[in-house]
Amino acid sequence: MTRTTEPLAHFEERLLAELKLEVMGIQPSARPARIRSPRPRRVMVAAAIGVSAAVAAGLTVATATAPAPAGTPTVHYSLAADFLNRAAAAARAQNAPLPRPDQVSYIEQLVVSPGPHGGIRECMVLWSPSPLTGLAGGAGGGKCGPGVPAVPTAVLKAMRSPSNPSYDYPALNTLPTSPAALRAALYAAAARGGAAWGLPTVHSADVIVAALIERVMGVPISGPLRAALYELLAQTPGVTLVPNAVDAAGRHGTGIVMNWDYPGYGRGTMEIIFAPGTYAVLGGNNIMPGQRVYFATLGSGLVTQPGS
Protein backbone atom coordinates (compact mmCIF):
# COMPACT_ATOMS: atom_id res chain seq x y z
CA MET A 1 0.00 0.00 0.00
CA THR A 2 1.33 3.41 -0.96
CA ARG A 3 0.99 6.22 1.53
CA THR A 4 1.23 9.86 0.55
CA THR A 5 1.74 12.78 2.85
CA GLU A 6 1.28 16.50 2.55
CA PRO A 7 1.79 19.41 4.94
CA LEU A 8 -1.01 19.42 7.48
CA ALA A 9 -2.02 22.96 6.54
CA HIS A 10 -2.53 21.98 2.88
CA PHE A 11 -4.34 18.79 3.85
CA GLU A 12 -6.74 20.63 6.15
CA GLU A 13 -7.47 23.24 3.48
CA ARG A 14 -8.18 20.52 0.91
CA LEU A 15 -10.57 18.67 3.21
CA LEU A 16 -12.47 21.84 4.08
CA ALA A 17 -12.64 22.82 0.41
CA GLU A 18 -14.19 19.46 -0.46
CA LEU A 19 -16.67 19.73 2.40
CA LYS A 20 -17.66 23.21 1.28
CA LEU A 21 -18.19 22.08 -2.32
CA GLU A 22 -20.40 19.20 -1.20
CA VAL A 23 -22.51 21.56 0.89
CA MET A 24 -22.83 23.95 -2.07
CA GLY A 25 -23.90 21.12 -4.34
CA ILE A 26 -21.15 21.59 -6.93
CA GLN A 27 -20.63 18.61 -9.23
CA PRO A 28 -17.25 16.89 -8.81
CA SER A 29 -16.32 17.62 -12.43
CA ALA A 30 -16.84 21.31 -11.83
CA ARG A 31 -14.60 21.48 -8.78
CA PRO A 32 -11.64 23.83 -9.01
CA ALA A 33 -8.23 22.40 -8.23
CA ARG A 34 -7.97 24.29 -4.94
CA ILE A 35 -10.16 26.49 -2.81
CA ARG A 36 -8.65 28.32 0.10
CA SER A 37 -10.94 28.31 3.07
CA PRO A 38 -11.71 31.79 4.44
CA ARG A 39 -12.19 30.37 7.91
CA PRO A 40 -9.57 29.97 10.64
CA ARG A 41 -7.66 26.93 9.34
CA ARG A 42 -6.27 24.84 12.19
CA VAL A 43 -9.04 25.58 14.64
CA MET A 44 -11.90 24.84 12.27
CA VAL A 45 -10.44 21.67 10.82
CA ALA A 46 -9.86 20.30 14.27
CA ALA A 47 -13.58 20.70 14.82
CA ALA A 48 -14.23 18.66 11.69
CA ILE A 49 -11.74 15.81 12.01
CA GLY A 50 -10.58 15.35 15.60
CA VAL A 51 -11.90 13.59 18.65
CA SER A 52 -11.16 16.91 20.18
CA ALA A 53 -13.97 18.44 18.17
CA ALA A 54 -16.03 18.53 21.32
CA VAL A 55 -13.97 21.38 22.65
CA ALA A 56 -12.80 23.02 19.43
CA ALA A 57 -11.53 26.57 19.46
CA GLY A 58 -14.30 29.09 19.31
CA LEU A 59 -16.45 27.01 21.62
CA THR A 60 -19.00 28.96 23.63
CA VAL A 61 -21.18 26.55 25.57
CA ALA A 62 -24.81 27.55 25.83
CA THR A 63 -27.24 26.73 28.61
CA ALA A 64 -29.83 25.27 26.22
CA THR A 65 -30.13 21.51 25.85
CA ALA A 66 -28.56 20.17 22.66
CA PRO A 67 -30.87 18.22 20.34
CA ALA A 68 -30.31 14.47 20.29
CA PRO A 69 -30.70 12.21 17.24
CA ALA A 70 -34.29 11.41 16.31
CA GLY A 71 -35.88 8.97 18.74
CA THR A 72 -33.06 9.28 21.27
CA PRO A 73 -33.92 10.91 24.61
CA THR A 74 -31.58 13.61 25.89
CA VAL A 75 -30.76 13.42 29.58
CA HIS A 76 -30.31 16.40 31.90
CA TYR A 77 -26.74 17.67 31.94
CA SER A 78 -26.08 16.60 35.53
CA LEU A 79 -26.20 13.00 34.30
CA ALA A 80 -23.65 13.93 31.64
CA ALA A 81 -21.44 15.36 34.39
CA ASP A 82 -21.82 12.11 36.34
CA PHE A 83 -20.83 10.14 33.26
CA LEU A 84 -17.78 12.33 32.61
CA ASN A 85 -16.70 12.01 36.22
CA ARG A 86 -16.92 8.22 35.90
CA ALA A 87 -14.90 8.42 32.68
CA ALA A 88 -12.37 10.55 34.55
CA ALA A 89 -12.12 7.95 37.30
CA ALA A 90 -11.48 5.23 34.71
CA ALA A 91 -8.83 7.36 32.99
CA ARG A 92 -7.11 8.18 36.26
CA ALA A 93 -6.77 4.46 36.98
CA GLN A 94 -4.92 3.85 33.71
CA ASN A 95 -1.17 3.46 33.64
CA ALA A 96 -0.70 5.29 30.34
CA PRO A 97 2.40 7.51 30.61
CA LEU A 98 3.14 10.77 28.86
CA PRO A 99 4.90 10.53 25.49
CA ARG A 100 8.71 10.59 25.56
CA PRO A 101 10.90 13.18 23.81
CA ASP A 102 11.92 10.60 21.18
CA GLN A 103 8.35 9.73 20.19
CA VAL A 104 5.99 11.03 17.50
CA SER A 105 2.27 10.29 17.53
CA TYR A 106 -0.33 9.44 14.90
CA ILE A 107 -4.08 8.99 14.70
CA GLU A 108 -6.10 7.23 12.00
CA GLN A 109 -9.39 9.06 11.59
CA LEU A 110 -12.42 8.11 9.49
CA VAL A 111 -14.29 11.24 8.37
CA VAL A 112 -17.77 11.11 6.84
CA SER A 113 -19.71 14.14 5.59
CA PRO A 114 -22.97 13.63 3.66
CA GLY A 115 -23.46 15.70 0.52
CA PRO A 116 -25.66 15.93 -2.57
CA HIS A 117 -23.05 14.15 -4.73
CA GLY A 118 -22.05 11.33 -2.48
CA GLY A 119 -20.38 13.44 0.19
CA ILE A 120 -16.99 12.60 1.63
CA ARG A 121 -15.81 9.40 3.25
CA GLU A 122 -12.10 9.35 3.89
CA CYS A 123 -9.76 7.74 6.39
CA MET A 124 -6.59 9.71 7.00
CA VAL A 125 -3.45 9.57 9.11
CA LEU A 126 -2.54 12.68 11.11
CA TRP A 127 0.84 13.08 12.79
CA SER A 128 2.30 15.16 15.62
CA PRO A 129 6.12 15.61 15.54
CA SER A 130 6.45 15.98 19.32
CA PRO A 131 3.31 15.30 21.35
CA LEU A 132 5.21 15.80 24.61
CA THR A 133 6.28 19.38 23.87
CA GLY A 134 3.37 20.43 21.63
CA LEU A 135 5.74 21.25 18.77
CA ALA A 136 3.80 22.38 15.69
CA GLY A 137 4.63 21.10 12.22
CA GLY A 138 2.59 17.94 11.77
CA ALA A 139 1.73 16.28 8.47
CA GLY A 140 -1.45 14.62 7.29
CA GLY A 141 -2.75 12.55 4.43
CA GLY A 142 -2.44 9.06 3.09
CA LYS A 143 -4.74 6.13 3.67
CA CYS A 144 -5.42 4.12 6.79
CA GLY A 145 -4.30 0.52 6.80
CA PRO A 146 -3.07 -2.37 8.92
CA GLY A 147 0.00 -2.01 11.05
CA VAL A 148 1.89 1.06 12.19
CA PRO A 149 2.17 3.64 9.39
CA ALA A 150 5.55 4.93 8.25
CA VAL A 151 6.53 8.24 9.79
CA PRO A 152 6.47 11.00 7.12
CA THR A 153 9.77 12.68 6.32
CA ALA A 154 8.24 16.07 7.13
CA VAL A 155 7.41 14.90 10.65
CA LEU A 156 10.93 13.55 11.24
CA LYS A 157 12.45 16.80 10.00
CA ALA A 158 10.23 18.88 12.28
CA MET A 159 11.04 16.60 15.21
CA ARG A 160 14.82 16.51 14.80
CA SER A 161 15.68 19.97 13.54
CA PRO A 162 12.73 22.36 13.74
CA SER A 163 13.30 25.76 12.17
CA ASN A 164 11.62 28.66 13.96
CA PRO A 165 9.73 26.28 16.25
CA SER A 166 6.21 27.11 17.34
CA TYR A 167 3.89 25.23 19.64
CA ASP A 168 0.26 24.12 19.56
CA TYR A 169 -0.11 23.72 23.33
CA PRO A 170 2.02 23.85 26.51
CA ALA A 171 4.35 20.92 27.12
CA LEU A 172 2.33 18.05 28.58
CA ASN A 173 4.78 17.53 31.46
CA THR A 174 4.06 21.11 32.63
CA LEU A 175 0.28 20.63 32.89
CA PRO A 176 -1.18 19.76 36.32
CA THR A 177 -3.52 16.80 36.73
CA SER A 178 -5.97 18.39 39.15
CA PRO A 179 -8.87 20.17 37.41
CA ALA A 180 -8.49 23.47 39.27
CA ALA A 181 -4.73 23.68 38.74
CA LEU A 182 -5.11 22.60 35.11
CA ARG A 183 -7.67 25.32 34.47
CA ALA A 184 -5.32 27.89 36.00
CA ALA A 185 -2.39 26.65 33.89
CA LEU A 186 -4.41 26.81 30.67
CA TYR A 187 -5.58 30.36 31.38
CA ALA A 188 -2.00 31.36 32.18
CA ALA A 189 -1.01 30.00 28.75
CA ALA A 190 -3.92 31.87 27.16
CA ALA A 191 -2.66 35.11 28.73
CA ARG A 192 0.29 34.93 26.32
CA GLY A 193 -2.16 35.65 23.50
CA GLY A 194 -3.39 33.68 20.52
CA ALA A 195 -0.26 34.29 18.46
CA ALA A 196 1.81 32.28 20.95
CA TRP A 197 -0.21 29.19 19.95
CA GLY A 198 -0.79 29.87 16.28
CA LEU A 199 -4.26 31.33 16.85
CA PRO A 200 -5.75 34.66 15.73
CA THR A 201 -4.83 37.49 18.07
CA VAL A 202 -8.50 38.52 18.32
CA HIS A 203 -9.39 35.36 20.22
CA SER A 204 -10.44 35.76 23.83
CA ALA A 205 -8.85 33.83 26.69
CA ASP A 206 -11.85 31.48 26.79
CA VAL A 207 -11.48 30.65 23.10
CA ILE A 208 -7.72 30.12 23.44
CA VAL A 209 -8.23 27.76 26.38
CA ALA A 210 -10.81 25.82 24.36
CA ALA A 211 -8.27 25.48 21.54
CA LEU A 212 -5.55 24.26 23.91
CA ILE A 213 -7.88 21.65 25.41
CA GLU A 214 -8.84 20.50 21.91
CA ARG A 215 -5.24 20.05 20.90
CA VAL A 216 -4.17 18.26 24.07
CA MET A 217 -7.06 15.80 23.73
CA GLY A 218 -5.89 15.04 20.18
CA VAL A 219 -2.59 13.43 21.20
CA PRO A 220 -1.69 10.51 23.50
CA ILE A 221 -1.67 11.74 27.10
CA SER A 222 -1.40 10.18 30.53
CA GLY A 223 -4.43 8.80 32.35
CA PRO A 224 -4.33 11.47 35.09
CA LEU A 225 -4.15 14.32 32.57
CA ARG A 226 -7.02 12.90 30.51
CA ALA A 227 -9.02 12.54 33.72
CA ALA A 228 -8.49 16.19 34.56
CA LEU A 229 -9.68 17.22 31.08
CA TYR A 230 -12.84 15.12 31.47
CA GLU A 231 -13.47 16.70 34.86
CA LEU A 232 -13.18 20.15 33.28
CA LEU A 233 -15.79 19.12 30.70
CA ALA A 234 -18.00 17.82 33.50
CA GLN A 235 -18.02 21.32 34.97
CA THR A 236 -19.16 22.88 31.68
CA PRO A 237 -22.73 24.23 31.83
CA GLY A 238 -25.18 22.89 29.26
CA VAL A 239 -23.56 19.49 28.65
CA THR A 240 -26.11 16.75 27.88
CA LEU A 241 -25.91 12.98 27.58
CA VAL A 242 -27.12 10.77 24.70
CA PRO A 243 -27.39 7.14 25.88
CA ASN A 244 -27.21 5.56 22.41
CA ALA A 245 -24.90 7.46 20.05
CA VAL A 246 -23.28 6.10 16.87
CA ASP A 247 -19.91 7.12 15.39
CA ALA A 248 -18.90 7.26 11.72
CA ALA A 249 -17.85 3.60 11.75
CA GLY A 250 -21.26 2.48 13.04
CA ARG A 251 -20.07 1.76 16.58
CA HIS A 252 -22.50 2.43 19.43
CA GLY A 253 -21.61 4.24 22.62
CA THR A 254 -22.59 7.06 24.97
CA GLY A 255 -22.52 10.60 23.63
CA ILE A 256 -21.68 13.83 25.42
CA VAL A 257 -23.25 16.77 23.57
CA MET A 258 -22.67 20.52 23.74
CA ASN A 259 -24.08 23.48 21.84
CA TRP A 260 -21.58 26.10 20.74
CA ASP A 261 -21.23 29.32 18.78
CA TYR A 262 -18.31 29.65 16.38
CA PRO A 263 -17.48 33.15 15.12
CA GLY A 264 -18.34 33.40 11.45
CA TYR A 265 -20.23 30.10 11.41
CA GLY A 266 -23.15 30.41 13.79
CA ARG A 267 -24.57 27.88 16.18
CA GLY A 268 -23.60 24.22 16.08
CA THR A 269 -23.59 20.99 18.05
CA MET A 270 -20.58 18.95 19.13
CA GLU A 271 -20.64 15.36 20.38
CA ILE A 272 -17.97 13.03 21.81
CA ILE A 273 -18.85 9.31 21.76
CA PHE A 274 -17.43 7.00 24.43
CA ALA A 275 -17.24 3.21 24.28
CA PRO A 276 -19.55 1.48 26.78
CA GLY A 277 -17.77 0.16 29.83
CA THR A 278 -14.24 1.27 28.91
CA TYR A 279 -14.96 5.00 28.37
CA ALA A 280 -12.51 5.00 25.46
CA VAL A 281 -13.29 7.74 22.93
CA LEU A 282 -14.71 6.21 19.74
CA GLY A 283 -15.34 9.36 17.75
CA GLY A 284 -18.00 12.03 17.50
CA ASN A 285 -20.27 14.22 15.43
CA ASN A 286 -20.04 17.86 14.46
CA ILE A 287 -23.13 19.67 13.15
CA MET A 288 -22.93 23.28 12.06
CA PRO A 289 -24.93 25.47 9.68
CA GLY A 290 -24.91 23.78 6.27
CA GLN A 291 -22.52 21.00 7.25
CA ARG A 292 -22.45 17.69 9.12
CA VAL A 293 -19.23 15.84 9.87
CA TYR A 294 -19.03 12.45 11.58
CA PHE A 295 -15.75 10.88 12.61
CA ALA A 296 -14.34 7.74 14.17
CA THR A 297 -10.89 7.04 15.59
CA LEU A 298 -9.77 3.72 14.10
CA GLY A 299 -6.23 3.68 15.40
CA SER A 300 -3.60 5.75 17.17
CA GLY A 301 -0.24 5.33 18.75
CA LEU A 302 3.28 6.48 19.45
CA VAL A 303 6.32 5.70 17.31
CA THR A 304 9.80 5.83 18.84
CA GLN A 305 12.54 7.25 16.65
CA PRO A 306 15.98 5.79 17.50
CA GLY A 307 18.74 8.35 17.69
CA SER A 308 16.37 11.30 17.64
N, C-alpha and C positions, 0 to 999 in steps of 0.2 A: 504494500500500500504506500502510495506517495503522499507525503504531507507537505503542504506549502505554508509558508508563514508570511506575514506582512506586519509592518508597524501597527501597534494597537490603535493608534489614532486613525490611520487609514481604514483599518478593519471596522472600527466603530462607525465611522462616517459612512462606509459602504452599507453596513447593516441598516442604519437609520434611513439612508436614502431608499433602500429597497422597501422598508416598511412604509415610508411616506408614499411611494409610488403605488403600493397595494391599496392604501387607504384612499388615494385619489382616483383609483380605478383606471390607471394607465396600462395599456396593453404591454406585455413584455417586449414586443418588437419595437415599441415606440420609446423605450427607456433610453435616456441619454447615458453615456458611458460613466458619468460621475455627477452626483449632485452633492453639493456641500451643505450640510445641515446648518440652519441658522441658529439652532439651539445650542445651549452649553454642552459641549461634546462629552467629556468624560462623565459628568454627573448624570446626564440624561441617559446615556447608554447603559450605565450601571443599573439604572432603574429598569431597563428593558431586558438585560441579560444576566443579572447576577442574583444569587440567593439574597444578597444584600439589598435587593430592590425594596424590601419592606421599610428600609430606613434611608432611602436615597436622598441625596442632597436636594434641598428645596422643600423637604417635608415639613408641612405644618399640620399637625394632627387636629382634627375637629372633634367636637363633643358629640356630633350626631352619630347614630349607629350606621355602620357600613352595610350596604345591601349584600345579602348572601345569594349564592346561586339559587335558581328557581327550585322550589320544593325543599330547600334546606333551611331549617330554623336557625336564626342568629341568636346567640346567647348573650346575656348581659356582660359587659366588659369585665366585671369582677371575676367571672369564671375564666375569662381569658387570662387575667392576671394570675389566678390560681394555677392555670395550666403552665404559664411561663415560669412561675416560681418552681413548679415541679420539674420542668425542663432544666432550669438552672441547677436544681439539686442533682439531677442526673449528670449534667455536664461537670459539676464540681467534683463528682466522684470519679471522673475519668482520669486516667494517668497520662493523657496526651501532653507532651512537653511543647515548649515553644520551638519554632524552627531554629536551626543552627546557622551561623554565619556562612557556612559552605553549602547551603541548600537553596534551591529555587523551588517554586511551587507551581502547580498547574491545576486547572479544573476543566473537566469536559462537561459542556453545557448544551442541552437540547433546547432550542428556541423555536416556538411555534407562534405564528401570527396569522390569523385568518384574513383573507382578502378576496376581492371579487374575481381574481384570476389565479386562484389556487393558493394564494398567500405565501408564507415562508415557513419552511420547516428545515432547520439546519442544526447540525451538531458541530460545535467548534471547541477548540482547545485554547484556553487563555492562560498566559504565563505571568508570573511575578518574579523579577530578577533577584529580589532579596526580601522575602516576606518578613524576616526579623526586623530589618531596619526601616521598611516602608519605601525603599528606593524605587523611584519611578523609572519607567523605561521598559515596560512589558511589551510582549508581542502576542498577537492573536491570529487565528486562522487555521486552516487545515481541517481534516476530518477526524472524528472520533474513531477509535478502534481498539482492539484488544491489546493488552500489555501497556507498559509505560511508554508514553510518546517520547520521541527524541527532543532534546532541548534545542530550541532554535538558536542559531548563531547570534542573532541580535540580543537575546537574553543573556547569553554567556558574556558577550562583550560588555553589556551594561553592568553585569555583576562584577566582572574582574577589573575593568578599567573605565568606570563611568566618567564622562566628560561633563562638566558643569552639573553635578548631581542635584537632583531635586527629589522631594519626598511626597508620598501620597498620604501618609499618616505618621504619627510619632512612633518611634521604635517600640516594638511590642514589649521588650523587657523593661521599659520605663513606665508602662501603664499599670496602675494598681488593680487589684482584683476584688476590691470591695466597691459596691455600687456608688456610694457617696464620694469616695476618693477618686474613682474613675470618672465620674461626672465632673469633678473639680479639675482633673488633669486634662480632660477634653476641652473644657472651656478655657483653660489656660493656653492650650494650643491654639484655640480659635482666636484668642486675643492677639496672636501674631498676624492676623489678617488672612484673607483668602489667598492672596498671592503666595504666601509661604507654603501652601498645599496645592498649588496649581488650580485654584478656584478664582472666579471673578471677585474683584475687590469690593463689589457692591454687596456681596453676601453678608448677611447678619451673622452674629455669633451662633444663633440657633441653627441656621442653615449650614454653617461650617461644621458644627458638631455632628449634625445629621450625616454630612458627607464623610466625616472621619469614621463614624460608627459603621456606615455602609462599607467602607473600604476595609476596615479591620475584619468585619464579618466575612469578607470575600477571600480570605487567605486562611491557611491552617493556623490555629491558635490553641493555646492550652485550655484544658477544661475549666480551670478557675476563671480565666479571662472571659471565655464564652459565657460562663454562668453569670458573671457580672453584667455582660451586655444584655442577656435575657432579663435580668432583674431590672435593668434600666427600662427595657421595653414594657415590663410589667407595670411600671409606674407611669406609663404614658396614658393620659386621659383619652377616652374614646375607643380603646382597643376592644374588638369583639372576637368571639370564637365561633368557628364553623366546624361542627363535629365531623362532617363527612366531606372533605375537600379532595380534589383530584389534580395531580400535576400534569405536565405536558406529556409525560410518558404513560399516563393512565394509572398511576399508582395512587392509592387512597391513603389519606391521613387526616390529621387535624389541622385546620387553618386558623391563623391569627390574622385578622383583617384590620386595616386602618384606612380612614379617609385622609386625603392630603390635598394641598393646593400647591401647584408648581408654577412659579412665575413664568408667564408666557404661554402656559398650557391650559390652565384652568384646574378644575377639580377632578381628582381621580381616586382610585382604590388600589391599595397594595395588599397582598396576601403572602404570608410565609406558610408553607405546608410542612408539618412535622410527621415523621413516621410513627405509627402507633407503638407504644411500649418503649421504644428506644429513644424517642425525641430527636432522632437525627433529622436534619433538614433535607427534605426531598426536593423541593423546588418552590414554585410560587406562581402567582398571577399578577399582572399589572394592567389595569384598565384605566385609560385616560381618554379625553375627548377625541373621538375618531380613530382610536387605536386600542387593540387588545394584544397583549403579549403574554404567553404562557411559557414557563421554563421548567426544566428538570435537571438536577445535577446527577450525571451518570457516573462520574468518577472524579477523583481528585487525589493529590498526593504531593509528596516532597521528593526531590531528586538531589542527591548529594554529588557535588562536583569535586573529584579528587584534585588536589593541588591548587584549589581556588583560594 
